[in-house]
Amino acid sequence: MKQVVHFGAGNIGRGFIGALFSQSGYHVTFVDIADQIIDQLNDKKQYQVKLATDQQESVTVENVSGLNSLKQEEEIIKAIKEATYLTTAIGPNILPHIAPLIAKGLTSRVKETDEKLYVIACENQISATDLLEGYILEKLDQDTKANLADKVFFFNSAVDRIVPIQNNEGSLDVLVEPYYEWVVETNENIPAVEGMTIVKELAPFIERKLFTVNTGHAVIAYLGYLKDNKSTIDQSLEDEGIVKQVKKTLDETGAYLIKEYQLNPDEHQQYINKIINRFKNSYLNDSVNRVGRSPLRKLGPNDRLVRPAVEAKKAGLSYTHLAKAIAAALLFNYNEDEEALRLQAMVKENGVPSVLKEVSGLDENSEITKEVVSHYNELKK
């Protein structure tokens, strides 16, 4: 049976990428540090992926096992030597931490086989696989680097599936939305995986997704958080004011995407409408606190709020609603999120312009910063 090594046995790994590989006839070896999940995978060897619909359809994911990256290094190296694919869904910030182990696996593999291995980081991050490749190459000697050619291939990808916080403690089963998209950029003829779409140029897909799905999700979360009675994403979209703001924000990101990638305006509007309808799925019960968490990362210069605002300004397009979304993110003060607490401390100590310079790479006197400050003061009232 064909083998996959997948780093990240969390809900996204099990409910999305791992499930697709299993359905395509692969054995999936999940690598994680969570003992309970790893033990359950090895004990049960299967779990259910349930769809957030009226019918609550489910799919059985079989041919799975688990390895602990802190305790089973040799077993993981062996698994990497035998795999066709190596994938991740572990969070962009964790990629540097798994790179040394992957590097050891690749070093061992290329000495023993010429079989091709395809590495794909399935993260909410532009060029995540490029980042992972860089971290791995830092750990390899020159001979091994040279030996990777025509043996190990690194492909960027864009992934899209909402996997909410689960009420599944003690269970491997995962609730996911029915919709998903997994786009991989390559010119190679690679082994088929059900649900994987191959494209020659990823940028239009990844930016369309990041600046529509991720931007829209974040805007709803931060505005919903500021409305005390809105605890979930679907509840937030019952507020016409929030719906209006989300649509106007996505009109701004859409204007940039249409201009940059020559997208069909009508088709992109249909895409926006589809995304907003996905967010209205009450079966997901997705909390604004989950979606809004890690605001420092989400306010980064290349992420879902700041990047489209900067690109819109460069293109001479409107960014005022994006600026309002950035201001709302600056007010996210969820006390169970470390980044949110750190952000509030930074704002209190240094002020909004200084924080935007440090976190978002925006000049303190830029037009975007001025617009954000204006919205921040208004929202804070």
C-alpha positions as CSV (number, residue, x, y, z in Angstrom):
1,M,0.0,0.0,0.0
2,K,1.2,3.5,-0.8
3,Q,2.4,5.5,2.2
4,V,2.0,9.1,3.4
5,V,3.7,10.7,6.4
6,H,1.5,13.6,7.6
7,F,2.8,15.9,10.3
8,G,-0.1,17.1,12.5
9,A,-2.7,14.7,13.8
10,G,-5.1,17.5,14.9
11,N,-8.6,18.1,13.6
12,I,-7.5,19.6,10.3
13,G,-5.0,16.9,9.6
14,R,-7.4,14.1,10.4
15,G,-10.5,15.8,9.0
16,F,-9.1,17.1,5.7
17,I,-5.7,16.0,4.3
18,G,-5.3,12.7,6.0
19,A,-8.9,11.8,5.1
20,L,-8.3,12.5,1.4
21,F,-5.2,10.3,1.3
22,S,-7.0,7.5,3.1
23,Q,-9.9,7.7,0.6
24,S,-7.3,7.5,-2.2
25,G,-5.9,4.2,-1.0
26,Y,-2.9,5.4,1.0
27,H,-1.8,4.4,4.5
28,V,-1.5,7.6,6.5
29,T,1.1,7.8,9.3
30,F,0.3,10.8,11.4
31,V,3.2,12.4,13.3
32,D,2.4,14.5,16.4
33,I,3.3,15.0,20.0
34,A,-0.2,14.3,21.4
35,D,0.1,10.9,23.1
36,Q,-3.6,10.3,23.5
37,I,-4.3,10.9,19.7
38,I,-1.3,8.8,18.7
39,D,-2.3,5.9,21.0
40,Q,-5.9,6.0,19.7
41,L,-4.8,6.0,16.1
42,N,-2.7,2.9,16.7
43,D,-5.4,1.2,18.7
44,K,-8.5,1.9,16.6
45,K,-6.8,2.3,13.2
46,Q,-9.8,4.3,12.0
47,Y,-12.1,7.2,12.8
48,Q,-15.1,9.1,11.4
49,V,-15.2,12.4,9.5
50,K,-18.7,13.8,9.9
51,L,-20.1,16.5,7.7
52,A,-21.8,19.6,9.2
53,T,-25.1,19.2,7.3
54,D,-28.7,18.4,8.1
55,Q,-28.0,14.7,7.3
56,Q,-24.7,14.6,9.3
57,E,-23.2,12.2,6.7
58,S,-20.0,10.5,7.8
59,V,-17.0,8.9,6.1
60,T,-14.9,6.2,7.7
61,V,-11.1,6.9,7.5
62,E,-9.1,3.7,7.6
63,N,-5.5,2.6,7.2
64,V,-4.1,5.1,9.7
65,S,-1.5,5.0,12.4
66,G,0.5,7.4,14.6
67,L,4.1,8.2,15.6
68,N,5.2,10.5,18.4
69,S,7.9,13.0,17.1
70,L,9.4,13.4,20.6
71,K,9.8,9.6,21.2
72,Q,9.9,7.8,17.9
73,E,12.5,9.5,15.8
74,E,13.9,6.3,14.2
75,E,10.4,5.0,13.3
76,I,9.6,8.4,11.7
77,I,12.8,8.4,9.7
78,K,11.9,4.9,8.4
79,A,8.4,6.0,7.5
80,I,9.8,9.0,5.5
81,K,12.1,6.6,3.6
82,E,9.0,4.5,2.5
83,A,6.6,7.4,1.8
84,T,5.3,8.7,-1.5
85,Y,4.0,12.0,0.0
86,L,5.1,14.0,3.1
87,T,2.5,16.6,4.1
88,T,1.9,18.9,7.0
89,A,-1.1,20.6,8.6
90,I,0.5,21.7,11.8
91,G,0.5,25.5,11.7
92,P,3.1,27.7,10.0
93,N,4.8,28.6,13.3
94,I,5.6,24.9,13.9
95,L,7.3,24.2,10.6
96,P,10.8,25.2,11.8
97,H,10.4,22.7,14.7
98,I,9.7,19.7,12.5
99,A,12.3,20.6,9.8
100,P,15.3,18.9,11.6
101,L,13.4,15.6,11.9
102,I,12.3,15.7,8.3
103,A,15.9,16.6,7.3
104,K,17.1,13.4,9.0
105,G,14.5,11.4,7.2
106,L,15.5,12.8,3.8
107,T,19.2,12.3,4.5
108,S,18.6,8.7,5.2
109,R,16.1,8.3,2.3
110,V,18.2,9.7,-0.6
111,K,21.1,7.4,0.3
112,E,18.9,4.3,-0.1
113,T,16.3,5.0,-2.8
114,D,15.8,7.0,-6.0
115,E,12.0,6.8,-5.5
116,K,10.4,10.2,-5.7
117,L,9.0,11.9,-2.6
118,Y,6.5,14.8,-2.8
119,V,6.5,17.3,0.1
120,I,3.5,19.6,0.5
121,A,2.9,22.0,3.5
122,C,-0.9,22.4,3.7
123,E,-1.0,25.5,5.8
124,N,-2.8,28.8,5.8
125,Q,0.3,30.6,4.7
126,I,1.5,31.9,1.3
127,S,4.4,29.8,0.1
128,A,4.4,27.6,3.2
129,T,6.2,24.7,1.4
130,D,8.9,27.1,0.3
131,L,9.3,28.1,4.0
132,L,9.5,24.5,5.1
133,E,12.0,23.7,2.3
134,G,14.2,26.5,3.5
135,Y,14.1,25.3,7.1
136,I,15.0,21.7,6.0
137,L,17.8,22.8,3.7
138,E,19.4,24.6,6.6
139,K,19.8,21.2,8.3
140,L,21.3,19.4,5.3
141,D,24.9,19.0,4.3
142,Q,26.0,19.9,0.7
143,D,26.1,16.3,-0.5
144,T,22.6,15.6,0.7
145,K,21.3,18.8,-0.9
146,A,22.7,17.8,-4.2
147,N,21.3,14.4,-3.9
148,L,17.7,15.7,-3.5
149,A,17.5,16.7,-7.1
150,D,15.0,14.6,-9.0
151,K,14.2,12.6,-5.9
152,V,12.5,15.1,-3.5
153,F,10.1,17.7,-4.8
154,F,8.6,20.6,-2.8
155,F,5.1,21.9,-4.0
156,N,3.3,24.9,-2.6
157,S,-0.5,24.5,-2.0
158,A,-3.6,26.3,-1.0
159,V,-6.1,24.6,1.4
160,D,-9.6,25.6,2.3
161,R,-11.9,23.7,4.7
162,I,-13.5,25.0,7.9
163,V,-12.8,22.7,10.8
164,P,-14.3,24.3,13.9
165,I,-13.4,23.6,17.6
166,Q,-14.7,20.1,18.3
167,N,-16.7,18.7,21.2
168,N,-14.8,15.4,20.7
169,E,-12.6,15.0,23.7
170,G,-11.5,11.4,23.9
171,S,-12.6,10.7,20.3
172,L,-10.8,10.8,16.9
173,D,-13.9,11.7,15.1
174,V,-13.9,15.1,13.4
175,L,-16.7,17.5,12.3
176,V,-16.0,19.4,9.1
177,E,-17.9,21.5,6.6
178,P,-18.8,19.7,3.3
179,Y,-16.9,22.2,1.1
180,Y,-13.2,21.9,0.6
181,E,-10.5,23.0,-1.8
182,W,-6.9,21.7,-2.1
183,V,-4.9,23.2,-4.9
184,V,-1.3,22.1,-5.5
185,E,1.2,23.9,-7.8
186,T,3.3,21.7,-10.0
187,N,4.2,20.8,-13.6
188,E,5.1,17.3,-12.5
189,N,3.0,14.3,-13.3
190,I,2.4,13.2,-9.7
191,P,0.4,10.3,-8.1
192,A,-3.3,10.9,-7.9
193,V,-5.0,12.0,-4.7
194,E,-8.7,12.3,-4.5
195,G,-9.7,15.9,-4.0
196,M,-6.3,17.4,-5.0
197,T,-6.4,19.9,-7.9
198,I,-3.2,20.5,-9.8
199,V,-2.4,23.9,-11.3
200,K,0.6,25.4,-13.0
201,E,0.3,28.8,-11.1
202,L,-0.9,28.9,-7.6
203,A,-0.8,32.6,-6.8
204,P,-4.3,33.4,-8.1
205,F,-5.8,30.5,-6.1
206,I,-4.0,31.1,-2.8
207,E,-4.5,34.9,-2.8
208,R,-8.2,34.5,-3.8
209,K,-8.6,32.1,-0.9
210,L,-6.6,34.0,1.6
211,F,-8.1,37.4,0.8
212,T,-11.7,36.1,0.6
213,V,-12.1,33.2,2.9
214,N,-9.5,34.1,5.6
215,T,-10.1,37.9,5.3
216,G,-13.9,37.4,5.5
217,H,-13.7,34.9,8.4
218,A,-11.5,37.3,10.4
219,V,-13.7,40.3,9.7
220,I,-16.7,38.5,11.0
221,A,-14.9,37.2,14.0
222,Y,-13.4,40.6,15.1
223,L,-16.7,42.5,14.5
224,G,-18.7,39.7,16.1
225,Y,-16.4,39.8,19.1
226,L,-17.1,43.5,19.6
227,K,-20.8,42.7,19.6
228,D,-21.1,41.1,23.1
229,N,-24.1,38.9,22.1
230,K,-22.4,37.3,19.1
231,S,-20.5,34.2,20.2
232,T,-20.3,32.3,16.9
233,I,-19.7,33.2,13.3
234,D,-23.2,32.3,12.1
235,Q,-24.7,34.4,14.9
236,S,-22.5,37.3,13.9
237,L,-23.9,37.1,10.3
238,E,-27.4,37.6,11.7
239,D,-26.3,41.2,12.3
240,E,-27.0,43.2,9.0
241,G,-24.3,45.7,10.0
242,I,-21.7,43.0,10.1
243,V,-22.9,41.4,6.9
244,K,-22.7,44.8,5.2
245,Q,-19.1,45.4,6.5
246,V,-18.0,41.9,5.4
247,K,-19.3,42.4,1.9
248,K,-17.7,45.8,1.5
249,T,-14.4,44.5,2.8
250,L,-14.5,41.6,0.3
251,D,-15.4,44.0,-2.4
252,E,-12.1,45.8,-1.7
253,T,-10.1,42.6,-1.7
254,G,-12.0,41.5,-4.8
255,A,-11.2,44.7,-6.7
256,Y,-7.5,44.0,-6.1
257,L,-7.7,40.3,-7.0
258,I,-9.7,41.1,-10.2
259,K,-7.1,43.7,-11.3
260,E,-4.0,41.7,-10.3
261,Y,-5.1,38.3,-11.8
262,Q,-7.6,39.4,-14.5
263,L,-10.4,37.4,-12.7
264,N,-13.9,37.5,-14.2
265,P,-15.8,40.0,-12.0
266,D,-19.1,38.1,-12.1
267,E,-17.4,34.8,-11.3
268,H,-15.5,36.3,-8.4
269,Q,-18.7,37.8,-7.0
270,Q,-20.3,34.4,-7.1
271,Y,-17.3,33.1,-5.2
272,I,-17.7,35.8,-2.5
273,N,-21.4,34.9,-2.1
274,K,-20.6,31.2,-1.8
275,I,-18.0,31.9,0.9
276,I,-20.4,34.1,2.9
277,N,-23.0,31.4,2.7
278,R,-20.5,28.8,4.0
279,F,-19.9,31.0,7.0
280,K,-23.7,30.9,7.8
281,N,-23.6,27.2,8.4
282,S,-24.9,26.9,12.0
283,Y,-23.9,23.3,12.3
284,L,-20.3,24.4,12.4
285,N,-21.0,26.3,15.6
286,D,-17.7,28.1,15.1
287,S,-16.8,30.6,17.8
288,V,-15.6,34.1,17.1
289,N,-12.9,33.5,19.7
290,R,-11.5,30.5,17.8
291,V,-11.5,32.3,14.4
292,G,-10.1,35.5,15.9
293,R,-7.2,33.9,17.8
294,S,-3.6,34.8,17.1
295,P,-4.3,38.4,16.0
296,L,-0.5,39.2,15.9
297,R,-0.1,36.7,13.2
298,K,-3.2,37.8,11.4
299,L,-2.0,41.4,11.4
300,G,1.3,40.4,9.8
301,P,2.4,42.3,6.7
302,N,1.7,39.3,4.4
303,D,-1.5,38.1,6.0
304,R,-5.2,38.5,5.4
305,L,-5.9,42.0,6.5
306,V,-2.8,44.2,6.0
307,R,-1.5,42.7,2.7
308,P,-4.7,43.3,0.7
309,A,-4.9,46.8,2.2
310,V,-1.3,47.6,1.1
311,E,-1.9,46.1,-2.3
312,A,-5.2,48.0,-2.8
313,K,-3.4,51.3,-1.9
314,K,-0.6,50.6,-4.4
315,A,-3.2,49.9,-7.1
316,G,-5.1,53.1,-6.3
317,L,-8.1,51.2,-5.0
318,S,-10.2,51.6,-1.9
319,Y,-9.0,50.1,1.4
320,T,-11.2,51.9,4.0
321,H,-13.2,48.8,5.0
322,L,-10.0,46.8,5.3
323,A,-8.6,49.5,7.6
324,K,-11.7,49.1,9.7
325,A,-11.2,45.4,9.9
326,I,-7.6,46.0,11.0
327,A,-8.9,48.3,13.7
328,A,-11.3,45.7,14.9
329,A,-8.5,43.1,15.1
330,L,-6.5,45.6,17.3
331,L,-9.4,45.5,19.8
332,F,-9.6,41.7,20.1
333,N,-9.0,41.1,23.8
334,Y,-9.9,37.5,24.3
335,N,-8.3,36.6,27.7
336,E,-7.6,33.0,26.8
337,D,-5.4,33.9,23.8
338,E,-1.8,34.8,24.5
339,E,-1.4,36.8,21.3
340,A,-4.5,38.8,22.1
341,L,-3.2,39.7,25.5
342,R,0.2,40.6,24.2
343,L,-1.4,42.8,21.5
344,Q,-3.4,44.7,24.1
345,A,-0.3,45.2,26.2
346,M,1.6,46.5,23.2
347,V,-1.2,48.9,22.3
348,K,-1.5,50.2,25.8
349,E,2.3,50.7,26.1
350,N,3.1,52.1,22.7
351,G,-0.1,53.1,20.9
352,V,-1.7,51.9,17.7
353,P,0.8,53.5,15.1
354,S,3.8,52.0,16.9
355,V,2.1,48.5,17.0
356,L,1.2,48.7,13.3
357,K,4.8,49.5,12.5
358,E,6.2,46.6,14.6
359,V,3.6,44.0,13.8
360,S,2.3,45.0,10.3
361,G,5.2,46.8,8.8
362,L,3.2,49.9,8.2
363,D,4.8,53.3,8.5
364,E,3.5,55.2,11.5
365,N,2.5,58.2,9.3
366,S,1.1,56.1,6.3
367,E,-2.3,56.8,5.0
368,I,-3.4,53.3,6.0
369,T,-2.2,53.8,9.5
370,K,-4.1,57.1,9.8
371,E,-7.3,55.4,8.5
372,V,-6.9,52.5,10.9
373,V,-6.4,54.9,13.9
374,S,-9.5,56.8,12.9
375,H,-11.6,53.5,12.8
376,Y,-10.0,52.3,16.0
377,N,-11.0,55.4,18.0
378,E,-14.5,55.1,16.6
379,L,-14.9,51.4,17.4
380,K,-13.4,51.8,20.8
381,K,-16.3,54.1,21.8
